[in-house]
């Protein structure tokens, strides 16, 4: 099933709705250290987080397929995040594992800006997997996260920039209501040979503050809806 709106258009619509809805200043929640796929430079609100993502292949059936399982551990300003990704088409199988470690090195409170640096390891099981990660199993990474207030009636807009040796990701998060946020990411795969290297995704995030979060995301890369459920403890 194909959707008439791209993730970029959906994200723009959500951000426009944020202004119309008089968005609030961003509140910390269980997904404080994440956007959609990539981490922020912020710390996790709780020591442990776990989440799982399923791909909604056919909403009419419905047909579901596991796409990601994630665990995050926060120790002071240091965070370790582990991901397991799975292919969903043409067959369901393990794709790759990614372990990221980041350290928040700077935090400017008046400017609401944080900077983190770290590294990652990508784990694959065969030659096809090595092709998919461009034969780059290791990388340094850098993240800059800032909260801006462009319009008084919008409240805060959290902007995130993430860079490693395969992808540059730009993300945004806006508080629509006390427990509802609009989220969007645009990925640029700067080492990939595919023609369409820019992919976007966007949707909404519902948070139970420090207990759980749910994301409903449309992703151009999958051309399907993704549903993520996570919790902290």
MIKE-16815 format. One record per residue: residue in one letter; residue number from 0; z, y, x of N, C-alpha, C in turn. Coordinates in steps of 0.001 Angstrom, whole numbers, plus 524288, in hexadecimal, padded with zeros to 5 digits. Last residue first. Example, Ala and Ser with C-alpha at 12.3 -4.5 7.8 and 13.67 -1.06 7.14 Angstrom:
<rs>
code pos nzz nyy nxx cazz cayy caxx czz cyy cxx
S 1 81BA8 7F736 83232 81BE4 7FBDC 83566 81EBE 8001E 83264 .
A 0 81E78 7E9C6 83386 81E78 7EE6C 8300C 81E78 7F31C 83390 .
</rs>
This chain:
<rs>
code pos nzz nyy nxx cazz cayy caxx czz cyy cxx
X 232 87F04 80A9C 83288 88473 808C9 83259 8871C 809AE 8379F .
X 231 873FC 80C96 82A20 8770A 80DA7 82EC6 87C99 80BC6 82E2E .
X 230 86765 807F6 825E0 86CF1 808FA 8250B 86F83 80A13 82A47 .
X 229 85AC9 80837 81F23 85E30 807FB 823A6 863CD 80949 82249 .
X 228 84E2D 804FF 81B84 8539B 8052C 819B1 85714 8048E 81E7E .
X 227 84173 80951 8191A 84574 80837 81D04 84AD7 808CD 81A8D .
X 226 834DB 8066E 81583 83A17 80768 81372 83E0D 805B2 81787 .
X 225 82807 80B4E 81587 82C33 808C6 81874 8316B 80A47 815FF .
X 224 81B64 8099D 81004 82097 80BE4 80FB7 82469 80898 812F0 .
X 223 80FC9 809C0 817FF 81345 80780 8141C 81848 80AB3 813F5 .
X 222 80A04 80B93 820D3 80792 80C8E 81BC6 80AA5 809F7 81768 .
X 221 80DFB 80B22 82AB6 80E01 80645 827AD 80AF1 806BB 82298 .
X 220 80C10 8154A 82E07 80AEE 810EF 83190 80AA3 80BC8 82E9B .
X 219 80FB1 81BE0 82642 80A0D 81B56 82708 808C0 8168A 82A4E .
X 218 81A09 818D9 81DFA 8183E 818F7 82362 8125A 81840 823A2 .
X 217 823D8 81DC8 815F0 81E60 81C20 81626 81C6B 81CEC 81BB2 .
X 216 830E7 819C1 81387 82D2C 81C48 81705 827AE 81A32 81608 .
X 215 83D52 81B19 81043 83874 81976 80DC1 8341E 81C85 8106E .
X 214 849AA 81739 8152A 844F0 81A54 815CF 8406A 817CF 812DC .
X 213 85738 817F7 813BB 8526C 81564 81203 84DE8 81927 812DF .
X 212 863D8 815C8 8197A 85F52 81914 8186C 85AC3 815A8 816C8 .
X 211 87223 815F9 818F8 86D09 81365 818E3 868BB 8177D 81877 .
X 210 87B7E 81BAE 81C4A 87B9A 8162B 81AD0 8763D 81392 81B14 .
X 209 87C79 82643 81DC4 87DBF 822DD 8222C 87D7B 81D14 820D2 .
X 208 873A9 8298D 8147A 87681 82BF4 818C9 87799 827EF 81D0E .
X 207 86C2F 8236B 80FB9 87185 82347 80DC5 87539 82544 811E3 .
X 206 85F91 828EC 80EB6 8640F 82768 811E6 86910 82758 80EC0 .
X 205 85246 82734 80E72 856E1 827BE 80B1F 85B8E 825AB 80E2B .
X 204 846A1 82CF2 81217 84B23 82A02 813F2 84FBE 82B36 81060 .
X 203 838C8 82C69 80FF9 83E00 82E70 80EE6 84220 82AB8 81101 .
X 202 82DA9 82E7D 8182B 83004 82CBF 81350 83551 82F37 8128A .
X 201 82378 82AEB 8215C 82726 82E7F 81EF6 82940 82C59 819DE .
X 200 81B2D 82A8A 82C7D 81E31 827CC 8287F 82231 82B98 82649 .
X 199 80F4E 829C2 83409 813BD 82C86 831BB 81672 8291D 82DAE .
X 198 80877 828BA 84004 80A31 82641 83B29 80F01 82925 83926 .
X 197 7FE54 82986 848AA 80254 82C95 84609 80395 82A17 840C8 .
X 196 7F613 823D4 84C48 7FB09 8233C 84F02 7FF7E 82638 84C6F .
X 195 7EBC0 81E04 8496F 7EF4D 8212E 8464E 7F4C9 8209A 8487D .
X 194 7E7D7 81747 85167 7E581 81C5B 85062 7E946 81FF8 84D7D .
X 193 7EFC3 810DE 85B13 7EDAD 8113C 855D4 7EBC8 816CC 854CE .
X 192 7F472 81057 864A7 7EEC0 810A5 864A1 7EC77 81132 85F25 .
X 191 80014 817CA 867C5 7FD57 813BE 864D4 7F779 814A1 864EE .
X 190 8062C 81F50 86BF6 80410 81B74 86FA1 800BD 81757 86CE6 .
X 189 809C3 825EA 86420 806A1 8284A 86843 804A8 8245E 86C44 .
X 188 80B15 82613 857B0 80B19 821E9 85BA2 8078A 8238F 86019 .
X 187 812AB 82DFD 8509E 80DD9 82E47 853B6 80E46 82A4A 85811 .
X 186 8181C 82EC4 843FD 817E7 82C06 848FE 81298 82CE5 84B91 .
X 185 82047 835DE 83C1A 81AD3 8357D 83DC1 81ACC 83334 84343 .
X 184 82920 8345F 8316C 827F4 833C5 836FF 8220A 8339A 837BD .
X 183 832D3 838BB 82856 82D54 83808 829CA 82CEC 83772 82FAC .
X 182 83B2E 8397E 81D2F 83A5C 8382D 822B0 8348C 8374F 823B3 .
X 181 84437 83FB2 814E3 83EBA 83E97 815EC 83E20 83D92 81BC2 .
X 180 85010 83AA3 80F81 84D55 83D7B 8139F 8478C 83BF9 8139F .
X 179 85B33 83ACE 80791 8559B 8399D 807D2 85306 83D0D 80BF0 .
X 178 86534 83E07 805C4 86486 838AE 807A9 85ECB 8371F 80809 .
X 177 8644A 848A6 80303 868A1 84704 80659 867D1 8418C 80891 .
X 176 8567C 84ADE 8049B 85B3D 84B13 8017F 85F8F 848E2 804F4 .
X 175 84FBD 84BFD 80CEE 84E0B 84D99 807C1 852A6 84E4C 8040D .
X 174 84F9E 84EC8 819D0 8534E 84D4F 815B3 8515B 84F77 8107D .
X 173 845E1 849B0 821F7 847A3 84E1C 81ECD 84B44 84C1C 81A8E .
X 172 84062 846D0 82E19 843E3 844F8 829FF 84627 849C0 82731 .
X 171 835CF 842C1 83632 83892 846DE 83358 83BE4 84464 82F1A .
X 170 82FF4 83F93 842C9 83252 83E51 83DC5 83510 842F7 83B60 .
X 169 82692 83AF4 84B3C 828FC 83FB0 84935 82AFD 83E7A 843BF .
X 168 8247D 83329 85650 825BD 8335A 850C3 8285F 83881 84F7A .
X 167 81C2A 82D39 85ED7 81ECC 8322D 85DD1 81FA1 83275 857F4 .
X 166 81BE3 82112 865B1 81B83 82417 860DF 81E6F 82947 8614C .
X 165 81C96 81C2B 86F6C 8188D 81A81 86BB8 817C1 81E58 86746 .
X 164 824CC 81FAE 8756D 81FBF 81F09 87800 81B70 81CDE 87477 .
X 163 82AE9 828D5 86C6E 82B33 824CA 8706D 825AE 823EF 8728A .
X 162 83161 832A1 8652C 82D0C 83164 868B1 82E6D 82CCA 86C2C .
X 161 83425 83A05 859D2 8354A 8354B 85CDD 8308A 83408 86034 .
X 160 83A04 84424 85303 835AF 842C9 85673 8373C 83E46 859F3 .
X 159 83D94 848B4 84698 83E8E 844F3 84AC4 83993 843F5 84DE0 .
X 158 84484 8516F 83E5A 83FA7 8501A 84101 840DB 84CAA 845B1 .
X 157 84A28 85409 83271 84AFF 8514D 8375F 845BA 84FAF 8399B .
X 156 84CC5 85F35 82BF2 84874 85B96 82CE3 84950 85927 8323E .
X 155 855F8 86449 82288 85490 86293 827C1 84FFB 85ECD 827D3 .
X 154 8516C 86CCE 81834 8558C 86A14 81AF3 85398 8685E 8204F .
X 153 84A2D 8725C 81285 848F1 86CF3 813F6 84DAA 86A0C 8160E .
X 152 84D08 87C9F 81116 84D6C 87939 80C85 84C2B 8738B 80DC4 .
X 151 84B0B 880DB 81B03 85067 8807F 81925 850E9 87CAA 8149D .
X 150 842BA 87A71 823BF 84336 87D78 81EEF 848A6 87CA7 81CB9 .
X 149 844D7 87545 82D50 84065 878EE 82CD8 840A8 87C6C 8280C .
X 148 84D3C 870E8 83454 84E04 8731E 82F21 849B4 87727 82E27 .
X 147 84DE6 864B6 83B7F 84C2D 86A11 83ABA 84D29 86BC0 8351D .
X 146 8530C 85C5C 8448E 85336 85DBA 83F0D 851F6 86387 83E88 .
X 145 84D35 85367 84DA0 84F5B 8587F 84C56 84F59 85958 84675 .
X 144 84BCA 84ABE 8580E 84CC7 84B48 85275 84F47 85089 85173 .
X 143 84489 843CA 860FA 846B1 848F2 85FD1 8472C 84968 859ED .
X 142 8440A 8396D 86A06 8446B 83B09 8648B 846D0 8407C 8643B .
X 141 83D4D 83068 87234 84002 8355D 8718D 83FD1 83705 86BDE .
X 140 83CCC 824E9 87A37 83C0A 827AE 87548 83F30 82CB5 87548 .
X 139 835FD 81BC1 88273 839F3 81FC0 881AC 838E5 82253 87C5F .
X 138 832B2 80E3D 88074 83186 813D2 8802F 83680 81704 88062 .
X 137 82C2E 801CA 880DC 830A7 8052E 881D9 82EFD 80AE4 8819C .
X 136 822EE 7FC71 87EC2 827DA 7FA44 87CC0 82C8A 7FDDC 87D77 .
X 135 81718 7FE3A 87C4D 81B1E 801D8 87E2A 82071 80009 87C11 .
X 134 80DF4 7FA3A 8781C 81001 7F815 87D05 813F0 7FBD8 87F8A .
X 133 80CAA 7FE58 86E33 809A4 800A0 87284 80BA9 7FEEB 877D9 .
X 132 81112 7F8BB 86679 8146D 7FCAD 868DC 811D9 7FF16 86DB2 .
X 131 80900 7F1FA 863F6 80AB8 7F5B4 85FFD 80E55 7F9E3 86236 .
X 130 80855 7EBBC 86CE6 8040E 7EF50 86B9F 805DE 7F37E 867CF .
X 129 81171 7E613 86BBF 81106 7E9A4 87032 80C94 7ED7F 86F67 .
X 128 80ECE 7E031 862E8 81302 7E400 86299 812C8 7E7E3 8670F .
X 127 80737 7D9CF 86722 805C6 7DD7C 862FD 809E7 7E1B5 8626B .
X 126 80D2A 7D3DA 86E1F 80963 7D792 87028 807B4 7DB88 86C09 .
X 125 81A95 7D33F 8690B 81590 7D10E 86AB3 811F1 7D55D 86C8D .
X 124 823E2 7D800 86629 823FF 7D263 8672C 81EE3 7D02C 86935 .
X 123 82AD1 7E394 86A98 826C6 7E0E4 86792 82691 7DB32 86947 .
X 122 83295 7EE98 86B0D 83291 7E8F4 86BD9 82E7E 7E67E 86850 .
X 121 834BD 7FA32 871CA 831D6 7F7B0 86D87 83138 7F1E8 86ED4 .
X 120 83F00 802D0 8747C 83C4C 7FE05 8760C 839B6 7FBB8 8713C .
X 119 841F0 81022 87832 8411A 80BF0 8746A 83E72 8074F 87701 .
X 118 84AB8 81B04 87AA1 84682 81771 87BE5 8461C 81332 877C5 .
X 117 84DEC 828C3 87A31 84F3D 8233A 87A9F 84A8F 81FFF 87C2B .
X 116 85393 8348D 874FF 84FDD 831CD 87858 85193 82C1E 878AD .
X 115 854BC 83F00 86BCF 85657 839E1 86DB9 85208 8379C 87123 .
X 114 859A9 84AB2 866A0 855BD 8484F 86A0D 857EF 84328 86C11 .
X 113 85B33 852B6 85B4D 85D1D 84E93 85EC3 85896 84C55 861DA .
X 112 85ED5 85E57 854C1 85AD3 85B73 8579D 85D6A 8577E 85B32 .
X 111 86392 8670A 84FC2 8631A 861F9 84D1B 85EC3 85EA4 84F97 .
X 110 865FC 87026 85484 86079 86F58 85361 85F75 86A38 8507F .
X 109 870D5 86EC9 855B1 86EDC 87344 852B1 86920 8729E 85114 .
X 108 870E5 864E5 85B92 872DA 86552 85638 870D5 86A1A 8534C .
X 107 8697A 85D92 862C7 86A43 86323 8621D 86BD8 8640F 85C77 .
X 106 86AC5 85381 86B52 86B6A 854D0 865CB 86CC6 85A94 8656F .
X 105 865C8 849CD 873C2 866C1 84F4A 8729F 86753 85002 86CC4 .
X 104 86518 83F05 87418 866C1 841BF 878D5 8680B 84779 877DB .
X 103 86680 8334E 86E60 86633 838DC 86CF9 86870 83BF7 87187 .
X 102 85F43 828C9 8724A 8640C 82BAC 87362 86339 8315A 871DD .
X 101 85A51 81C7D 86DAA 859D7 82220 86E79 85F35 82490 86F46 .
X 100 852A1 81170 86DA7 857BB 81382 86F22 85710 8194E 87037 .
X 99 84C11 807EB 8660A 84C52 80D3D 8680E 851EF 80E99 86961 .
X 98 8446D 7FD21 86537 849D5 7FEBA 8662B 849AA 8041D 868AE .
X 97 83C20 7F679 85CE1 83CC8 7FB37 86000 8429B 7FC5F 86070 .
X 96 83396 7EBBB 85B13 838DC 7EDD7 85AED 83922 7F29B 85E6B .
X 95 8288D 7E837 852FB 82AF7 7EA0A 857D2 83098 7EBA3 856D9 .
X 94 8255F 7E060 84B0A 821DE 7E3EA 84DD2 8242C 7E57A 8530C .
X 93 825D9 7D442 84473 82876 7D7F9 847ED 82475 7DB40 84AD5 .
X 92 81E4F 7D3B9 8385C 8205C 7D188 83D38 822F0 7D5CA 8406A .
X 91 81625 7D14A 82E34 81B53 7D355 82F67 81D75 7D09C 83442 .
X 90 808A6 7D4ED 82F11 80CCF 7D119 82E3F 811EE 7D373 8301A .
X 89 80289 7DDAA 83051 80104 7D9E8 82C3F 80506 7D58A 82B5C .
X 88 80E75 7E3C4 82C42 8091B 7E230 82AEE 8060D 7E153 82FF9 .
X 87 817FB 7E59F 830D1 817F2 7E3FE 82B4E 81293 7E248 82979 .
X 86 81F9B 7E437 83C4C 81A80 7E4F4 839E5 81ABA 7E2F5 8344C .
X 85 82BDB 7EA2D 83ED1 828F0 7E595 83D23 8239E 7E73A 83AFD .
X 84 83569 7EE41 84822 83108 7EF72 844AE 82DFD 7EA73 84389 .
X 83 84223 7F188 84AB3 83E8E 7ED1D 84A82 83A5F 7EE5F 84672 .
X 82 84956 7FA51 852AA 845C5 7F975 84E46 842DC 7F458 84EF9 .
X 81 85517 80090 85671 851A3 7FC13 856EF 84E73 7FB43 85204 .
X 80 85AD5 80A96 85D6B 8584C 8093C 85877 85478 804C4 8596D .
X 79 865D8 810D8 86242 86223 80C92 86309 86001 80B12 85DB3 .
X 78 86A76 81D21 8669D 868D9 819CC 86249 86513 8159D 8642D .
X 77 87484 82596 86AB9 870AA 8219B 86C35 86F7D 81E22 86784 .
X 76 87CCF 82BF4 8692D 877AF 82E73 868DD 87342 82A9E 86A09 .
X 75 88426 821E0 863E2 88453 82744 865BA 87F17 829E0 864E9 .
X 74 87C18 818DF 86078 880C3 81903 863C5 88114 81E6C 8663A .
X 73 875E9 81292 85632 8771D 817A4 85886 87C3B 8174F 85B81 .
X 72 86BB5 80A2F 85343 8711B 80A6D 85523 871F1 80F9D 857E3 .
X 71 8635C 804C1 84991 864B6 80906 84D0E 86A7A 80903 84E59 .
X 70 85909 7FC68 845FA 85EA9 7FCF5 846CE 85F87 80165 84AAB .
X 69 84F1E 7F863 83CF3 85117 7FC09 840E7 85709 7FBE2 84125 .
X 68 8435B 7F258 839B9 8490B 7F1DC 8398C 84B2E 7F517 83E10 .
X 67 8376A 7F360 83283 83AD2 7F51C 836C0 8407E 7F3BD 83591 .
X 66 831BC 7EE17 82AC5 82EE3 7F105 82ECB 83254 7F267 8336D .
X 65 83031 7E3E0 821C2 833BA 7E67D 82567 8309E 7E919 829B9 .
X 64 8297A 7E5DE 815FA 8294D 7E389 81B34 82CEC 7E69F 81EC0 .
X 63 826EB 7E31A 80873 829D7 7E5C1 80C89 82933 7E2E9 811BC .
X 62 8205F 7E561 7FCF3 82056 7E23A 801BA 822DF 7E55E 8060E .
X 61 823E4 7E512 7EF44 822EC 7E7CA 7F429 82311 7E402 7F8CC .
X 60 818A0 7E8AE 7ED42 81A54 7E335 7ED5A 82032 7E27C 7EC71 .
X 59 816E0 7F360 7EDCF 81619 7F0CD 7E8CF 81847 7EB53 7E8AB .
X 58 81802 7F65D 7F824 81C25 7F7C6 7F470 81B93 7F510 7EF2B .
X 57 81594 7EFF5 802DC 81338 7F01C 7FDA9 81772 7F15E 7F9AE .
X 56 81B9B 7F2AB 80BB8 81600 7F1B4 80C24 8134A 7F236 806E1 .
X 55 824D1 7F94C 81067 8236B 7F819 80B09 81D7D 7F787 80AC4 .
X 54 82C34 7F51C 81ACE 82737 7F770 81959 825C6 7F598 813DF .
X 53 8394E 7F817 81E2D 83578 7F489 81BED 830A7 7F79C 81A67 .
X 52 842F6 7F97E 827B7 83E7A 7FBDD 82518 83ADC 7F7A2 82317 .
X 51 8509C 7FB1A 829BC 84C15 7F7AC 8294A 847D5 7FA58 82626 .
X 50 85B54 7FE9B 83218 85790 7FFB6 82DF6 85334 7FBB1 82E1E .
X 49 867C9 802EE 83694 863FC 7FEB7 835FC 86046 80034 83195 .
X 48 8705B 8091C 83F92 86CBE 80982 83B26 86927 804C3 83B33 .
X 47 87CD4 80CC2 84485 878D6 808C1 843B2 8756B 80A20 83F09 .
X 46 882A2 8163C 844C2 881AF 8134C 84993 87D30 80F70 848FC .
X 45 87CE2 820FE 83D80 8808B 81CA8 83E1B 87F0C 81973 842E8 .
X 44 8755F 82864 83FB3 87A35 82A29 83D30 87E76 82603 83DA3 .
X 43 86EDA 828A6 84BF2 87001 825F8 8470E 87527 827F3 844D4 .
X 42 86AC0 8350E 85127 86DEF 83058 8515B 86E27 82DCE 84BF9 .
X 41 85D7B 839B1 8532D 862C3 83A10 8510F 865A1 834DD 85191 .
X 40 85361 838E3 855B2 856F5 839B4 85A16 85C98 83A08 85848 .
X 39 84E20 82E53 84DC6 84EFF 833C9 84F07 85279 8341A 853DF .
X 38 844BE 8239E 84E61 84A01 825E8 84E6C 849E8 82BCB 84F48 .
X 37 83AAB 81FCC 84530 83C6C 82160 84A62 841B8 8240E 84A22 .
X 36 83852 81D98 83ADB 837B2 81971 83EBD 83A4F 81ABE 843E5 .
X 35 83E2C 82635 835EA 83C13 821AD 83334 83BC9 81D1E 83705 .
X 34 84854 82A58 83BE7 844D4 82CBC 83813 842C5 82855 83492 .
X 33 855D8 8292D 83FE0 8509D 82728 83F0E 84D7F 82A83 83B4D .
X 32 86038 82BD2 84048 85D82 82B34 8454F 857FE 82914 844A7 .
X 31 863A3 82BC3 835EB 86393 830B1 838CC 86052 8305F 83DC0 .
X 30 864D7 82480 82E07 85FF4 82482 83109 85F56 82989 8342C .
X 29 86E29 82703 8294D 86E05 8223C 82C6D 86908 821E8 82FB2 .
X 28 86F00 83516 82AEE 86F19 8303B 82803 86E77 82B9E 82B9D .
X 27 8717F 842D7 8299D 87156 83E10 82CC4 871B9 83941 82955 .
X 26 868C3 84B2A 82285 86DE9 848D2 822F0 86D8F 843EF 82652 .
X 25 861C4 856E3 8238E 861F0 85143 82472 86785 84F58 8252F .
X 24 862C9 85FD7 81911 86370 85ECE 81EA1 8642A 858F5 81F65 .
X 23 8599F 85D62 80E7A 85EC6 85E6F 81099 85EAD 85DCF 81685 .
X 22 84EDA 86382 80788 85157 85F57 80A82 85672 86133 80CF8 .
X 21 849A0 866DB 7FDAC 84DD8 86994 8005E 85126 865A0 8035E .
X 20 840EE 8621A 7F9A2 845F3 86012 7F7CC 84A9D 862C4 7FA58 .
X 19 838DB 866BC 7FEDC 83962 867C9 7F94B 83EB5 8662A 7F747 .
X 18 83A6E 8627D 808D7 83AF7 86814 8080A 83BD0 8695A 80257 .
X 17 83883 857F7 80698 83D95 85988 808AC 83E7D 85F58 807DE .
X 16 82E41 857A6 803D2 83225 856EA 7FFB6 8378B 85892 8018D .
X 15 82A02 85890 80DA5 82945 85CD3 809F2 82D3D 85C76 8058E .
X 14 82CD4 84EE7 81179 82F09 85388 813F1 82E5E 8584D 81076 .
X 13 826F4 8487B 80ADD 82CA1 84815 80AE1 82F25 84CEA 80D3E .
X 12 81CD4 84B7A 80D7F 81EA5 84C2E 80822 82497 84BFF 807DA .
X 11 81C99 8484B 817DE 81C0E 84DDB 816A0 81E08 84F00 81120 .
X 10 81D7B 83D78 81661 82196 84046 81927 8215E 84611 817FB .
X 9 8141C 83B58 8113A 8190F 83A65 80E8B 81D7D 83D58 81123 .
X 8 80D2C 83DBD 81931 80D16 840CD 8145F 81229 84022 8115C .
X 7 81021 835FC 82062 81079 83B81 821CF 81091 83EEC 81CF7 .
X 6 80E05 82CBE 81B35 8137D 82E07 81C52 81411 833C3 81DAE .
X 5 80487 82F30 8110D 8060C 82D8A 81647 80BB0 82EFF 81721 .
X 4 802FE 82ACF 8041D 804EC 82ECB 807A8 805F1 82C65 80CF7 .
X 3 7FFA4 821DB 7FEEA 7FC33 8265A 7FF13 7FDF0 82A8F 802D4 .
X 2 800CE 8155A 804F7 8034B 819A2 80254 7FFFC 81E8D 802F1 .
X 1 7FC62 80880 80271 7FC17 80D42 8057A 7FE49 811BC 80243 .
X 0 80000 7FB55 80346 80000 80000 80000 80000 804D7 80365 .
</rs>
